[in-house]
Amino acid sequence: MDSRPLTRRVYIETYGCQMNVADSSLILGALGRDGFVATDNPEDADVLLVNTCAVRDNAEQRVFGRVGELQRFTKPGTVLGVVGCMAQRLGPELLAQVPRVDLVAGPDAYRNLPDLIRQALGGDRVLDTEFRSWEHYEDVPQARAQGPMAFVTVQRGCDYKCTFCIVPYTRGAERSRSLEEVVREVRELVATGTTEVTLLGQTVNSYHDGKHDFGDLLRAVGALEGMRRLRFTSPYPTDFTLRVIEAMAETPAVCEHVHLPVQSGSNAVLRRMLRRYTRARYLEVVAELRAAIPGITISTDLIVGFPGETEADFGDTLSLVDEAGFDEAYTFLYSKREGTPAVRIADQVPEAVGAERLQRLIAQVRGRTRRANAGRVGTVHEVLVERPARRGGQMLGRTRSNLLVVLDLPVDSIGEYRTVRLTGTTGSTFTGAVVVPQLAVL
């Protein structure tokens, strides 16, 4: 076993959701206090880690391909590891399938990574996929790049075992961090210049630390001096209690946007998915949010081709797009995940049928988004400048209601708030013109 002090360089690639992005910062923090330093170049790394997603099969296939590519950067004394949800799902199978992988660690094993790496440096192939229901990583500092925006994990795991979803089997049971610890972390972020925070959880609005619910958390974080914008993802429809909606409406920092996954517009499909609401109840939640928060925008997730979905079921999903008035929707063709109950449901929909329905759904969503966004041209919004746009010399900003705006601004405007008039739209994003040069940061 290598007992030398660990002053090694670590390279991480991250796949999947915002939770994985936050977890990569956590991993770097756990390794950083043990002597590791981060590098952006895999050629310079002594430890190469791929932080993975297991939600869809194509995400896992991308990881297998990328791990194969990263092998060319390995040399004697280099550790190649796979961490995260795919590591948790496959466990020892991953070690068997990819002989060059030295380390496999699930989401509850990140504080053990320094010891696991030492064992791997000693020649062992190591595995840690134990679930630890107590693990919140409260004492592990996160190694984030400083910037105007940050993700803060407030809840880990999930108790809602939807039949299509692998997450409960890769992240374990739901548990919430204490409100005091979340507030402490956000206060520290604000002190370094962060003005927008996104709270993360698998069903984030079911947050409860034993004393405080999600409404309490929104009020506490939103009240911090310097906290200008507060977002959260992803909520569960029926966890929007009256207390939570009131907290959203009464906390000025909470942004006027909710990403509210519905998955299907058909009650029959929702039952097979084991979603805990009906179409009618979902629409009631949408109406409650709109009544309490004027101007709120709502985006969603939609799955087509779920086992047993008929043409009539699919028609219910199409009609829901207009009835709910979604401002944006992320659309997916059902992907089988071994280990989930949905693979055993009869009447699997042929892939060609699902793919054709997906194209119709995409057309429906894009048409609605295009019409809604055309009606927003000419309106004025506060925009936070986030990052360079794909167009050379321009920047990308975001309104409180989650509209993306391309602006003619310099790179040093990142983190600034500008008042912007929307001048045009491509259908999904906007062009904008600054009407007030810069808003003071509160």
Secondary structure as the mmCIF struct_conf table of DSSP 4:
data_model
#
loop_
_struct_conf.conf_type_id
_struct_conf.id
_struct_conf.beg_label_comp_id
_struct_conf.beg_label_asym_id
_struct_conf.beg_label_seq_id
_struct_conf.end_label_comp_id
_struct_conf.end_label_asym_id
_struct_conf.end_label_seq_id
BEND BEND1 ARG A 4 ARG A 4
STRN STRN1 ARG A 9 THR A 14
BEND BEND2 GLY A 16 CYS A 17
HELX_RH_AL_P HELX_RH_AL_P1 GLN A 18 GLY A 32
TURN_TY1_P TURN_TY1_P1 ARG A 33 GLY A 35
STRN STRN2 VAL A 37 ALA A 38
BEND BEND3 ASP A 40 ASP A 40
HELX_RH_3T_P HELX_RH_3T_P1 PRO A 42 ASP A 44
BEND BEND4 ASP A 46 ASP A 46
STRN STRN3 VAL A 47 THR A 52
BEND BEND5 VAL A 55 ARG A 56
HELX_RH_AL_P HELX_RH_AL_P2 ASP A 57 LEU A 70
HELX_RH_3T_P HELX_RH_3T_P2 GLN A 71 PHE A 73
TURN_TY1_P TURN_TY1_P2 PRO A 76 GLY A 77
STRN STRN4 VAL A 79 GLY A 84
HELX_RH_AL_P HELX_RH_AL_P3 CYS A 85 LEU A 90
TURN_TY1_P TURN_TY1_P3 GLY A 91 GLY A 91
HELX_RH_AL_P HELX_RH_AL_P4 PRO A 92 GLN A 97
TURN_TY1_P TURN_TY1_P4 PRO A 99 ARG A 100
STRN STRN5 LEU A 103 ALA A 105
TURN_TY1_P TURN_TY1_P5 PRO A 107 ASP A 108
HELX_RH_3T_P HELX_RH_3T_P3 TYR A 110 ASN A 112
HELX_RH_AL_P HELX_RH_AL_P5 LEU A 113 LEU A 121
TURN_TY1_P TURN_TY1_P6 GLY A 122 GLY A 123
STRN STRN6 VAL A 126 ASP A 128
TURN_TY1_P TURN_TY1_P7 SER A 133 TRP A 134
TURN_TY1_P TURN_TY1_P8 GLU A 138 ASP A 139
BEND BEND6 VAL A 140 VAL A 140
HELX_LH_PP_P HELX_LH_PP_P1 PRO A 141 GLN A 142
HELX_LH_PP_P HELX_LH_PP_P2 ARG A 144 GLN A 146
BEND BEND7 GLY A 147 PRO A 148
STRN STRN7 MET A 149 THR A 153
STRN STRN8 GLN A 155 ARG A 156
BEND BEND8 GLY A 157 GLY A 157
TURN_TY1_P TURN_TY1_P9 THR A 163 PHE A 164
HELX_RH_AL_P HELX_RH_AL_P6 VAL A 167 ARG A 171
BEND BEND9 ALA A 173 ALA A 173
STRN STRN9 ARG A 175 SER A 176
HELX_RH_AL_P HELX_RH_AL_P7 LEU A 179 ALA A 191
TURN_TY1_P TURN_TY1_P10 THR A 192 GLY A 193
STRN STRN10 GLU A 196 LEU A 200
TURN_TY1_P TURN_TY1_P11 GLN A 202 THR A 203
HELX_RH_3T_P HELX_RH_3T_P4 VAL A 204 SER A 206
STRN STRN11 HIS A 208 HIS A 208
BEND BEND10 GLY A 210 LYS A 211
STRN STRN12 ASP A 213 ASP A 213
HELX_RH_AL_P HELX_RH_AL_P8 PHE A 214 GLY A 222
TURN_TY1_P TURN_TY1_P12 ALA A 223 ALA A 223
BEND BEND11 LEU A 224 LEU A 224
TURN_TY1_P TURN_TY1_P13 GLU A 225 GLY A 226
STRN STRN13 ARG A 229 THR A 233
HELX_RH_3T_P HELX_RH_3T_P5 PRO A 237 ASP A 239
HELX_RH_AL_P HELX_RH_AL_P9 LEU A 242 GLU A 250
TURN_TY1_P TURN_TY1_P14 PRO A 252 ALA A 253
STRN STRN14 VAL A 254 VAL A 254
BEND BEND12 GLU A 256 GLU A 256
STRN STRN15 HIS A 257 HIS A 259
STRN STRN16 GLN A 263 GLN A 263
BEND BEND13 GLY A 265 GLY A 265
HELX_RH_AL_P HELX_RH_AL_P10 ASN A 267 MET A 273
TURN_TY1_P TURN_TY1_P15 LEU A 274 LEU A 274
BEND BEND14 ARG A 276 TYR A 277
HELX_RH_AL_P HELX_RH_AL_P11 ARG A 279 ALA A 292
BEND BEND15 ILE A 293 ILE A 293
TURN_TY1_P TURN_TY1_P16 PRO A 294 GLY A 295
STRN STRN17 THR A 297 VAL A 304
BEND BEND16 GLY A 305 GLY A 305
TURN_TY1_P TURN_TY1_P17 PRO A 307 GLY A 308
HELX_RH_AL_P HELX_RH_AL_P12 GLU A 311 ALA A 324
TURN_TY1_P TURN_TY1_P18 GLY A 325 GLY A 325
BEND BEND17 ASP A 327 ASP A 327
STRN STRN18 GLU A 328 LEU A 333
TURN_TY1_P TURN_TY1_P19 GLU A 338 GLY A 339
BEND BEND18 THR A 340 THR A 340
HELX_RH_3T_P HELX_RH_3T_P6 PRO A 341 ARG A 344
BEND BEND19 ALA A 346 ASP A 347
HELX_LH_PP_P HELX_LH_PP_P3 GLN A 348 PRO A 350
HELX_RH_AL_P HELX_RH_AL_P13 GLU A 351 ALA A 374
TURN_TY1_P TURN_TY1_P20 GLY A 375 GLY A 378
STRN STRN19 VAL A 380 PRO A 388
BEND BEND20 ARG A 390 ARG A 391
TURN_TY1_P TURN_TY1_P21 GLY A 392 GLY A 393
STRN STRN20 MET A 395 THR A 399
TURN_TY1_P TURN_TY1_P22 ARG A 400 SER A 401
STRN STRN21 LEU A 404 LEU A 407
HELX_RH_3T_P HELX_RH_3T_P7 VAL A 411 SER A 413
TURN_TY1_P TURN_TY1_P23 ILE A 414 GLY A 415
STRN STRN22 TYR A 417 THR A 425
BEND BEND21 GLY A 427 THR A 429
STRN STRN23 PHE A 430 LEU A 439
HELX_LH_PP_P HELX_LH_PP_P4 ALA A 440 VAL A 441
#
